[in-house]
Amino acid sequence: MAIAPGALVALNRAVAVAEIEGPELALRLVDELDLPRYHLFHAVRADLLRRLARHTAAATAYRQAIELCTNAREREFLEKQLASVSE
């Protein structure tokens, strides 16, 4: 962040924070970002919500990620993740 500050760097930092400090703190960091048209923002957010067992919110975020995703393989993965929280 010191070398190249920006929303994408902050999103990547939040992913690292999730691994070290846990998903709750990382979700707070993600929720401060403004990346509404970036599918990976929603995918990261969905994963953090899933890890916190907030399945309804995770499903909503996965749907947003799927809607914005243009890569077929990524979309397939996201659809599987959505199914895992929708059961």
LUMMI-57426 format. One record per residue: x, y, z of N, C-alpha, C in turn. Coordinates in nm, 2 decimals. Layout:
BEGIN
REC     n_x     n_y     n_z    ca_x    ca_y    ca_z     c_x     c_y     c_z
REC       X       Y       Z       X       Y       Z       X       Y       Z
...
//
This chain:
BEGIN
REC     n_x     n_y     n_z    ca_x    ca_y    ca_z     c_x     c_y     c_z
REC    0.08   -0.12    0.00    0.00    0.00    0.00    0.09    0.13    0.00
REC    0.20    0.12    0.06    0.29    0.24    0.07    0.35    0.27   -0.07
REC    0.38    0.16   -0.15    0.44    0.18   -0.28    0.34    0.21   -0.39
REC    0.23    0.14   -0.39    0.13    0.16   -0.49   -0.01    0.16   -0.43
REC   -0.05    0.26   -0.37   -0.18    0.26   -0.30   -0.29    0.26   -0.41
REC   -0.40    0.20   -0.38   -0.52    0.19   -0.47   -0.61    0.09   -0.42
REC   -0.73    0.09   -0.48   -0.84    0.00   -0.44   -0.80   -0.15   -0.46
REC   -0.74   -0.18   -0.58   -0.70   -0.32   -0.61   -0.59   -0.37   -0.51
REC   -0.50   -0.29   -0.48   -0.39   -0.32   -0.39   -0.46   -0.35   -0.25
REC   -0.55   -0.26   -0.21   -0.62   -0.27   -0.08   -0.70   -0.40   -0.08
REC   -0.76   -0.44   -0.19   -0.84   -0.56   -0.20   -0.74   -0.68   -0.17
REC   -0.63   -0.68   -0.24   -0.53   -0.79   -0.22   -0.48   -0.79   -0.08
REC   -0.46   -0.67   -0.02   -0.42   -0.67    0.12   -0.52   -0.73    0.21
REC   -0.65   -0.70    0.18   -0.75   -0.76    0.26   -0.75   -0.91    0.26
REC   -0.72   -0.97    0.14   -0.71   -1.11    0.13   -0.60   -1.17    0.22
REC   -0.49   -1.10    0.22   -0.38   -1.14    0.31   -0.42   -1.12    0.45
REC   -0.48   -1.02    0.49   -0.53   -0.99    0.62   -0.62   -1.11    0.67
REC   -0.71   -1.15    0.58   -0.80   -1.26    0.61   -0.72   -1.39    0.66
REC   -0.61   -1.41    0.59   -0.53   -1.53    0.62   -0.46   -1.52    0.76
REC   -0.42   -1.39    0.79   -0.35   -1.37    0.91   -0.44   -1.34    1.03
REC   -0.53   -1.24    1.01   -0.61   -1.19    1.12   -0.75   -1.25    1.12
REC   -0.79   -1.31    1.01   -0.93   -1.37    1.01   -1.02   -1.29    0.92
REC   -1.13   -1.35    0.88   -1.22   -1.30    0.78   -1.30   -1.17    0.83
REC   -1.32   -1.16    0.96   -1.40   -1.05    1.01   -1.33   -0.91    0.99
REC   -1.21   -0.91    1.02   -1.13   -0.78    1.00   -1.12   -0.76    0.85
REC   -1.09   -0.86    0.77   -1.08   -0.85    0.63   -1.21   -0.80    0.56
REC   -1.32   -0.85    0.61   -1.45   -0.80    0.56   -1.47   -0.65    0.58
REC   -1.43   -0.61    0.70   -1.44   -0.46    0.73   -1.35   -0.38    0.63
REC   -1.23   -0.43    0.60   -1.15   -0.36    0.50   -1.21   -0.36    0.36
REC   -1.26   -0.48    0.32   -1.32   -0.49    0.19   -1.44   -0.40    0.18
REC   -1.52   -0.39    0.28   -1.64   -0.31    0.28   -1.61   -0.16    0.27
REC   -1.49   -0.12    0.30   -1.45    0.02    0.28   -1.41    0.06    0.14
REC   -1.40   -0.04    0.05   -1.35   -0.02   -0.08   -1.47    0.01   -0.18
REC   -1.44    0.08   -0.28   -1.54    0.12   -0.38   -1.51    0.05   -0.52
REC   -1.54   -0.07   -0.53   -1.52   -0.15   -0.66   -1.64   -0.22   -0.70
REC   -1.75   -0.15   -0.72   -1.88   -0.22   -0.74   -1.89   -0.29   -0.88
REC   -1.81   -0.26   -0.97   -1.81   -0.32   -1.10   -1.70   -0.43   -1.12
REC   -1.63   -0.46   -1.02   -1.52   -0.55   -1.03   -1.56   -0.69   -0.97
REC   -1.57   -0.79   -1.05   -1.62   -0.92   -1.00   -1.54   -0.98   -0.89
REC   -1.41   -0.96   -0.89   -1.33   -1.02   -0.78   -1.35   -0.95   -0.64
REC   -1.39   -0.82   -0.65   -1.44   -0.76   -0.52   -1.55   -0.83   -0.46
REC   -1.65   -0.86   -0.54   -1.77   -0.94   -0.49   -1.73   -1.08   -0.45
REC   -1.64   -1.14   -0.53   -1.60   -1.28   -0.50   -1.53   -1.29   -0.37
REC   -1.44   -1.19   -0.34   -1.36   -1.19   -0.22   -1.46   -1.17   -0.10
REC   -1.55   -1.07   -0.12   -1.65   -1.04   -0.02   -1.73   -1.16    0.01
REC   -1.78   -1.23   -0.09   -1.86   -1.35   -0.08   -1.78   -1.46    0.00
REC   -1.66   -1.48   -0.03   -1.58   -1.58    0.04   -1.56   -1.55    0.19
REC   -1.54   -1.42    0.22   -1.53   -1.38    0.36   -1.66   -1.40    0.43
REC   -1.77   -1.37    0.37   -1.90   -1.39    0.43   -1.93   -1.54    0.45
REC   -1.89   -1.62    0.35   -1.90   -1.77    0.36   -1.82   -1.82    0.48
REC   -1.70   -1.77    0.50   -1.62   -1.81    0.61   -1.67   -1.77    0.74
REC   -1.76   -1.66    0.74   -1.82   -1.62    0.87   -1.96   -1.68    0.89
REC   -1.99   -1.77    0.80   -2.12   -1.84    0.80   -2.24   -1.75    0.78
REC   -2.22   -1.64    0.71   -2.33   -1.55    0.67   -2.37   -1.59    0.53
REC   -2.44   -1.70    0.52   -2.46   -1.76    0.39   -2.55   -1.68    0.30
REC   -2.66   -1.62    0.35   -2.75   -1.54    0.27   -2.67   -1.43    0.20
REC   -2.60   -1.35    0.28   -2.52   -1.24    0.23   -2.41   -1.29    0.13
REC   -2.35   -1.41    0.16   -2.25   -1.46    0.07   -2.31   -1.50   -0.06
REC   -2.43   -1.56   -0.06   -2.50   -1.59   -0.18   -2.53   -1.47   -0.27
REC   -2.57   -1.36   -0.21   -2.59   -1.24   -0.28   -2.46   -1.19   -0.34
REC   -2.35   -1.19   -0.27   -2.23   -1.14   -0.32   -2.18   -1.23   -0.43
REC   -2.20   -1.36   -0.42   -2.16   -1.46   -0.53   -2.24   -1.43   -0.65
REC   -2.37   -1.40   -0.64   -2.45   -1.36   -0.76   -2.40   -1.24   -0.82
REC   -2.36   -1.14   -0.75   -2.31   -1.02   -0.80   -2.18   -1.05   -0.88
REC   -2.09   -1.13   -0.82   -1.96   -1.16   -0.89   -1.99   -1.24   -1.02
REC   -2.08   -1.33   -1.02   -2.12   -1.41   -1.14   -2.17   -1.31   -1.24
REC   -2.26   -1.22   -1.21   -2.31   -1.13   -1.30   -2.21   -1.04   -1.37
REC   -2.10   -1.01   -1.30   -2.00   -0.92   -1.36   -1.88   -1.00   -1.42
REC   -1.87   -1.13   -1.40   -1.76   -1.21   -1.44   -1.78   -1.24   -1.60
REC   -1.67   -1.22   -1.67   -1.67   -1.25   -1.81   -1.59   -1.37   -1.85
REC   -1.52   -1.43   -1.75   -1.44   -1.55   -1.77   -1.52   -1.68   -1.74
REC   -1.54   -1.77   -1.83   -1.63   -1.88   -1.81   -1.58   -1.97   -1.70
REC   -1.45   -1.99   -1.69   -1.40   -2.08   -1.58   -1.42   -2.02   -1.44
REC   -1.39   -1.89   -1.44   -1.41   -1.82   -1.31   -1.56   -1.83   -1.27
REC   -1.65   -1.80   -1.37   -1.79   -1.80   -1.35   -1.83   -1.94   -1.30
REC   -1.78   -2.05   -1.36   -1.81   -2.19   -1.32   -1.77   -2.21   -1.17
REC   -1.65   -2.16   -1.13   -1.61   -2.17   -0.99   -1.70   -2.09   -0.90
REC   -1.74   -1.97   -0.94   -1.83   -1.89   -0.85   -1.96   -1.96   -0.84
REC   -2.01   -2.02   -0.95   -2.14   -2.09   -0.94   -2.14   -2.20   -0.84
REC   -2.02   -2.28   -0.84   -2.01   -2.39   -0.74   -2.01   -2.33   -0.60
REC   -1.94   -2.22   -0.58   -1.93   -2.16   -0.45   -2.07   -2.11   -0.41
REC   -2.15   -2.05   -0.50   -2.28   -2.01   -0.47   -2.37   -2.13   -0.43
REC   -2.35   -2.24   -0.50   -2.43   -2.36   -0.47   -2.40   -2.41   -0.33
REC   -2.27   -2.39   -0.29   -2.23   -2.44   -0.15   -2.29   -2.36   -0.04
REC   -2.33   -2.24   -0.06   -2.39   -2.16    0.04   -2.54   -2.15    0.03
REC   -2.59   -2.21   -0.08   -2.74   -2.20   -0.11   -2.81   -2.33   -0.07
REC   -2.74   -2.43   -0.03   -2.79   -2.56    0.00   -2.87   -2.56    0.13
//
